[in-house]
């Protein structure tokens, strides 16, 4: 009976996020077109054939925030969650400003750090609960360091993955499902928060995907990719607080963005190209260049995400020692395949 009630509540969280995001993204698309807030093709990295509306990320935030409301209603950590939602809207607005005004990299990073500062009020009490011997100031410093590191890393990884219609949204949806399953398996004190966060973001992204799946009529832009990276980073930090088994599993669930970023940086380094200049050498671009259609390429990335998630969840289930062997074997086989298939060659 209790499990049935929990499942019903989880279905409500997901449905709230999905239908709210569906309506919000539709409204945002109309707003973007009316005020010409669009992404224009450049025939190099941006290969779409017409201007496409932005503001999808704002619709994702609205769906996510509404999905979090059931948790806020009776939360013991209410104040912290309010700060967390404030941080999420700040980083979404930083991305939106970049979409519209093209912020300098320094200002963009400063905005991400500012969001991390707000999120400290959410994470540091949780860190104190996990490690009671820590002082409040030490917990705040550690929380900020973790947030800045994870938010910058995850946000940029997600941003780099946002290169084909439906790609980033679909991969994010699968990662959220993986995080939800991992949180349910771990049954930690943080599980209710993590499950709600994962399902709320999954529902919001699913609502966005209705309009973003090929052919897309709206993009998430940096408003969406920075927001998603921030939310997934916070989830991974919560898994880190549960111990190495949960944390390593979460890294594998997030494996495709990590892999794509690692391959991009390594390929540019080996070919003596600027590390932070956009090009068409990402895994999904190279699949298209090798004869895949764009839809086939995104589904190949969906499959890779599902496989990485399965490895992470299996590793958590079998215990840390066996998991380390599984993870090491997976990493070696993955990079051997990347090298053999020429994904590190000059593009």
For each residue, the residues with C-beta under 8 A, 3 or more apart:
1: 4 5
2: 5 6
3: 6 7
4: 1 7 8
5: 1 2 8 9
6: 2 3 9 10
7: 3 4 10 11
8: 4 5 11 12
9: 5 6 12 13 70
10: 6 7 13 14 195 199
11: 7 8 14 15
12: 8 9 15 16 70
13: 9 10 16 17 67 70 71 196 199 200 203
14: 10 11 17 18 67 199 200 202 203
15: 11 12 18 19 203
16: 12 13 19 20 66 67 69 70 200 203
17: 13 14 20 21 63 64 66 67 199 200 201 202 203 204 206 207
18: 14 15 21 22 63 203 204 206 207
19: 15 16 22 23 207
20: 16 17 23 24 62 63 66 67 204 207
21: 17 18 24 25 59 60 62 63 64 203 204 205 206 207 208
22: 18 19 25 26 63 207 210
23: 19 20 26 27 207
24: 20 21 27 28 58 59 60 62 63 207
25: 21 22 28 29 56 59 60 63 207 208 210 211 218
26: 22 23 29 30 59 211
27: 23 24 30 31 59
28: 24 25 31 32 53 55 56 58 59 218
29: 25 26 32 33 53 55 56 211 217 218
30: 26 27 33 34
31: 27 28 34 35 37 55
32: 28 29 35 36 37 38 53 54 55 218
33: 29 30 36 37 38 53
34: 30 31
35: 31 32
36: 32 33
37: 31 32 33 53 54 55 99 100
38: 32 33 51 52 53 54
39: 46 48 51 52 53 54 99 219 221
40: 46 51
41: 46 47 48 49 50 51
42: 45 46
43: 46 47
44: 47 280
45: 42 163 278 279 280
46: 39 40 41 42 43
47: 41 43 44
48: 39 41 52 165 216
49: 41
50: 41
51: 38 39 40 41
52: 38 39 48 216 217 218 219
53: 28 29 32 33 37 38 39 56 217 218 219
54: 32 37 38 39 57 96 99 100 218 219 221 223
55: 28 29 31 32 37 58 59 96 99 218 221 223
56: 25 28 29 53 59 60 208 211 212 218 219 220 221 223 224
57: 54 60 61 92 95 96 99 220 221 222 223 224 225 226 227
58: 24 28 55 61 62 92 96 223 224
59: 21 24 25 26 27 28 55 56 62 63 204 207 208 218
60: 21 24 25 56 57 63 64 201 204 205 207 208 220 224 227 228
61: 57 58 64 65 88 89 92 204 223 227
62: 20 21 24 58 59 65 66 204
63: 17 18 20 21 22 24 25 59 60 66 67 200 203 204 207 208
64: 17 21 60 61 67 68 88 200 201 203 204 227 231
65: 61 62 68 69 85 88 89
66: 16 17 20 62 63 69 200
67: 13 14 16 17 20 63 64 70 196 199 200 201 203 204
68: 64 65 71 72 81 85 196 197 200
69: 16 65 66 72 73
70: 9 12 13 16 67 73 196
71: 13 68 74 75 81 192 193 196
72: 68 69 75 78 81 82
73: 69 70
74: 71
75: 71 72 78 81
76:
77: 80 81 122 125 126 193
78: 72 75 81 82
79: 82 83 121
80: 77 83 84 121 122 123 125 126
81: 68 71 72 75 77 78 84 85 122 193
82: 72 78 79 85 86
83: 79 80 86 87 118 119 120 121 122
84: 80 81 87 88 118 119 121 122 234
85: 65 68 81 82 88 89
86: 82 83 89 90 118
87: 83 84 90 91 115 116 117 118 119 122 230
88: 61 64 65 84 85 91 92 115 227 230 231
89: 61 65 85 86 92 93
90: 86 87 93 94 111 114 115 118
91: 87 88 94 95 111 112 115 151 155 226 227 230
92: 57 58 61 88 89 95 96 223 224 226 227
93: 89 90 96 97 111 223
94: 90 91 97 98 103 108 111 112 114 115 222 226
95: 57 91 92 98 99 221 222 223 224 225 226 227
96: 54 55 57 58 92 93 99 100 221 222 223
97: 93 94 100 101 103 111
98: 94 95 101 102 103 108 221 222 223 226
99: 37 39 54 55 57 95 96 221 222 223
100: 37 54 96 97
101: 97 98
102: 98
103: 94 97 98 107 108 111
104: 107 108
105: 108 109
106: 109 110
107: 103 104 110 111
108: 94 98 103 104 105 111 112 222
109: 105 106 112 113 152
110: 106 107 113 114
111: 90 91 93 94 97 103 107 108 114 115
112: 91 94 108 109 115 116 148 151 152 155 226 230
113: 109 110 116 117 148
114: 90 94 110 111 117 118
115: 87 88 90 91 94 111 112 118 119 151 230
116: 87 112 113 119 120 144 147 148 151
117: 87 113 114 120 144
118: 83 84 86 87 90 114 115 121
119: 83 84 87 115 116 122 123 143 147 151 230 234
120: 83 116 117 123 124 140 143 144 147
121: 79 80 83 84 118 124 125
122: 77 80 81 83 84 87 119 125 126 234
123: 80 119 120 126 127 143 146 147 234 237
124: 120 121 127 128 136 139 140 142 143
125: 77 80 121 122 128 129 139
126: 77 80 122 123 129 130 190 238 241
127: 123 124 130 131 134 139 142 143 241
128: 124 125 131 132 134 136 139
129: 125 126 132 189
130: 126 127 241
131: 127 128 134 139
132: 128 129
133:
134: 127 128 131 138 139 142
135: 138 139
136: 124 128 139 140
137: 140 141
138: 134 135 141 142
139: 124 125 127 128 131 134 135 136 142 143
140: 120 124 136 137 143 144
141: 137 138 144 145
142: 124 127 134 138 139 145 146
143: 119 120 123 124 127 139 140 146 147
144: 116 117 120 140 141 147 148
145: 141 142 148 149
146: 123 142 143 149 150 237 240
147: 116 119 120 123 143 144 150 151 233 234 237
148: 112 113 116 144 145 151 152
149: 145 146 152 153
150: 146 147 153 154 233 234 236 237
151: 91 112 115 116 119 147 148 154 155 229 230 233 234
152: 109 112 148 149 155 156
153: 149 150 156 157 233
154: 150 151 157 158 229 230 232 233 236 254 257
155: 91 112 151 152 158 159 225 226 228 229 230 233
156: 152 153 159 160 229 261
157: 153 154 160 161 229 254 257 258 260 261
158: 154 155 161 162 168 172 225 226 228 229 232 257
159: 155 156 162 222 225 226 229
160: 156 157 163 257 260 261 264 282
161: 157 158 167 168 171 225 256 257 260 282 284
162: 158 159 167 168 219 220 224 225
163: 45 160 167 168 282 284 285
164: 167 214 284 288 294 297 298
165: 48 212 213 214 215 216 294 298
166: 169 170 209 212 213 214 216 295 298
167: 161 162 163 164 170 171 284 297 298 301
168: 158 161 162 163 171 172 220 224 225 228
169: 166 172 173 205 208 209 212 213 220
170: 166 167 173 174 209 213 298 301 302
171: 161 167 168 174 175 256 257 301 302 305
172: 158 168 169 175 176 201 205 228 232
173: 169 170 176 177 202 205 206 209
174: 170 171 177 178 302 305 306 309
175: 171 172 178 179 232 253 254 256 257 305 309
176: 172 173 179 180 198 199 201 202 205 232
177: 173 174 180 181 198 202 309
178: 174 175 181 182 253 305 309 312 313
179: 175 176 182 183 194 197 198 232 235 239 250 253
180: 176 177 183 184 194 195 198 199 202
181: 177 178 184 185 309 313
182: 178 179 185 186 239 246 249 250 253 312 313 316
183: 179 180 186 188 190 191 194 195 198 239
184: 180 181 187 191 195
185: 181 182 313 316 317
186: 182 183 191 239 242 246 316
187: 184 191
188: 183 191 242 246
189: 129
190: 126 183 193 194 238 241 242
191: 183 184 186 187 188 194 195
192: 71 195 196
193: 71 77 81 190 196 197 238
194: 179 180 183 190 191 197 198 235 238 239
195: 10 180 183 184 191 192 198 199
196: 13 67 68 70 71 192 193 199 200
197: 68 179 193 194 200 201 231 234 235
198: 176 177 179 180 183 194 195 201 202 235
199: 10 13 14 17 67 176 180 195 196 202 203
200: 13 14 16 17 63 64 66 67 68 196 197 203 204
201: 17 60 64 67 172 176 197 198 204 205 228 231 232
202: 14 17 173 176 177 180 198 199 205 206
203: 13 14 15 16 17 18 21 63 64 67 199 200 206 207
204: 17 18 20 21 59 60 61 62 63 64 67 200 201 207 208
205: 21 60 169 172 173 176 201 202 208 209 228
206: 17 18 21 173 202 203 209 210
207: 17 18 19 20 21 22 23 24 25 59 60 63 203 204 210
208: 21 25 56 59 60 63 169 204 205 211 212 218 220 224
209: 166 169 170 173 205 206 212 213
210: 22 25 206 207 213
211: 25 26 29 56 208 216 217 218
212: 56 165 166 169 208 209 216 217 218 219 220
213: 165 166 169 170 209 210 216
214: 164 165 166 294 295 298
215: 165
216: 48 52 165 166 211 212 213 219
217: 29 52 53 211 212
218: 25 28 29 32 52 53 54 55 56 59 208 211 212
219: 39 52 53 54 56 162 212 216 224
220: 56 57 60 162 168 169 208 212 223 224 225 228
221: 39 54 55 56 57 95 96 98 99 224 225
222: 57 94 95 96 98 99 108 159 225 226
223: 54 55 56 57 58 61 92 93 95 96 98 99 220 226 227
224: 56 57 58 60 92 95 162 168 208 219 220 221 227 228
225: 57 95 155 158 159 161 162 168 220 221 222 228 229
226: 57 91 92 94 95 98 112 155 158 159 222 223 229 230
227: 57 60 61 64 88 91 92 95 223 224 230 231
228: 60 155 158 168 172 201 205 220 224 225 231 232
229: 151 154 155 156 157 158 159 225 226 232 233
230: 87 88 91 112 115 119 151 154 155 226 227 233 234
231: 64 88 197 201 227 228 234 235
232: 154 158 172 175 176 179 201 228 229 235 236 254
233: 147 150 151 153 154 155 229 230 236 237
234: 84 119 122 123 147 150 151 197 230 231 237 238
235: 179 194 197 198 231 232 238 239 250
236: 150 154 232 233 239 240 247 250 251 254
237: 123 146 147 150 233 234 240 241
238: 126 190 193 194 234 235 241 242
239: 179 182 183 186 194 235 236 242 246 247 249 250
240: 146 236 237 246 247 250
241: 126 127 130 190 237 238
242: 186 188 190 238 239 245 246 247
243: 246 247
244: 247 248 320
245: 242 248 249 315 316 319 320 323
246: 182 186 188 239 240 242 243 249 250 316
247: 236 239 240 242 243 244 250 251
248: 244 245 251 252 312 315 320 323 324 327
249: 182 239 245 246 252 253 312 313 315 316 323
250: 179 182 235 236 239 240 246 247 253 254 312
251: 236 247 248 254 255 258 312
252: 248 249 255 308 309 311 312 315 327 330
253: 175 178 179 182 249 250 308 309 312 313
254: 154 157 175 232 236 250 251 257 258 308
255: 251 252 258 259 304 305 308 309 311 312
256: 161 171 175 259 260 301 304 305 308
257: 154 157 158 160 161 171 175 254 260 261
258: 157 251 254 255 261 262
259: 255 256 262 263 283 304 308 334 338
260: 157 160 161 256 257 263 264 282 283 284
261: 156 157 160 257 258 264 265
262: 258 259 265 266
263: 259 260 266 267 282 283 338 343 344
264: 160 260 261 267 268 281 282
265: 261 262 268 269 275
266: 262 263 269 270 344
267: 263 264 270 271 273 281 343 344 345 346 347
268: 264 265 271 273 274 275 277 279 281
269: 265 266 272 273 275
270: 266 267 344
271: 267 268 345 346
272: 269
273: 267 268 269 277 279 346
274: 268 277
275: 265 268 269
276:
277: 268 273 274
278: 45
279: 45 268 273 347
280: 44 45 285 289 347
281: 264 267 268 285 286 347
282: 160 161 163 260 263 264 285 286
283: 259 260 263 286 287 301 343
284: 161 163 164 167 260 287 288 297 298 300 301
285: 163 280 281 282 288 289 347
286: 281 282 283 289 290 343 347
287: 283 284 290 292 296 297 300
288: 164 284 285 292 293 294 297
289: 280 285 286 347
290: 286 287
291:
292: 287 288 296 297 300
293: 288 296 297
294: 164 165 214 288 297 298
295: 166 214 298 299
296: 287 292 293 299 300
297: 164 167 284 287 288 292 293 294 300 301
298: 164 165 166 167 170 214 284 294 295 301 302
299: 295 296 302 303
300: 284 287 292 296 297 303 304
301: 167 170 171 256 283 284 297 298 304 305
302: 170 171 174 298 299 305 306
303: 299 300 306 307
304: 255 256 259 300 301 307 308
305: 171 174 175 178 255 256 301 302 308 309
306: 174 302 303 309 310
307: 303 304 310 311
308: 252 253 254 255 256 259 304 305 311 312 330
309: 174 175 177 178 181 252 253 255 305 306 312 313
310: 306 307 313 314
311: 252 255 307 308 314 315 326 327 330
312: 178 182 248 249 250 251 252 253 255 308 309 315 316
313: 178 181 182 185 249 253 309 310 316 317
314: 310 311 317 318 323 326
315: 245 248 249 252 311 312 318 322 323 326 327
316: 182 185 186 245 246 249 312 313 323
317: 185 313 314
318: 314 315 322 323 326
319: 245 322 323
320: 244 245 248 323 324
321: 324 325
322: 315 318 319 325 326
323: 245 248 249 314 315 316 318 319 320 326 327
324: 248 320 321 327 328
325: 321 322 328 329
326: 311 314 315 318 322 323 329 330
327: 248 252 311 315 323 324 330 331
328: 324 325 331 332
329: 325 326 332 333
330: 252 308 311 326 327 333 334
331: 327 328 334 335
332: 328 329 335 336
333: 329 330 336 337
334: 259 330 331 337 338
335: 331 332 338 339
336: 332 333 339 340
337: 333 334 340 341
338: 259 263 334 335 341 343 344
339: 335 336 342 343 344
340: 336 337
341: 337 338
342: 339 345
343: 263 267 283 286 338 339
344: 263 266 267 270 338 339
345: 267 271 342
346: 267 271 273
347: 267 279 280 281 285 286 289
